[in-house]
């Protein structure tokens, strides 16, 4: 049995673009390769429209409001709700609450977690910064990291 402590040490807090992430459960921890990544995101945060080739992506919204686009359909989710983005289906989201949002992303297989770890850096502080547009070099690095980890970027972020 493994027990994961909710209060992760500061060393485990990562900055993934404008998002603060903590890997709550690594895919390497169990045979089913279940990964749980906690995200704190600023208002307006939106990843490019993308497709996971190998993993369903489950979002459990803990705080705030987010608008999800899954297979061309938009839905609004609030704290306590869960949204499923099945593998092979284009999806994205946008944080709609002014104070940001916090959610868990749950996947199996490790692709998403590997991509996040590849792109993230240790967070210097736990402060959430406002969303900013990534420069072309960062977009290129993200596109390549996604491709290496079973994720295809197929469109722009949501506006």
Phi, psi and omega in degrees: 000143176236134176247127178259125179280131181298326183271088181287145177298155182304329181297337180271353179280125183242151173253115179248099188058240180264011185252141171265128182232149172226125175281107182280327176214120181277147176301336180284352186281339184213165184295330181279355176060037177284132180235134176234118181241126177267134180240135165247122189231144179280164174308135177087351181302133180204121175283162174300153173301130185211167179231130171269122181286329191240350188226136162291151177238120181251128178249123174249108184281122182263323180214143174092191181229136179226145174257126181251143171239114180233120181055040177082359181250132179265142174214147177260134178237144180240168180311135180096347182263158181237138177236136178251128171247100183295151177300147179084359184245129178295137180204161175199181175207168174217132177285121184257343182277134184304323181274011180088190181213160176225131179213164171256136172251125185241125179221168173234141177116326176099353182301307183298314180300317179299317180296316179299313180298323180295321184271340187276160174231154176303136180282129178289327178219168176268011180283135176275129180262156177298154177298142175225155177285128177289147177284170185298326179295317179295319177299318179296315178298318179297315180301316180291319178297318178299312182301320179293342186240031172074025181232129180250125174278126186237002181186179182280168172298164177282148177245000000 
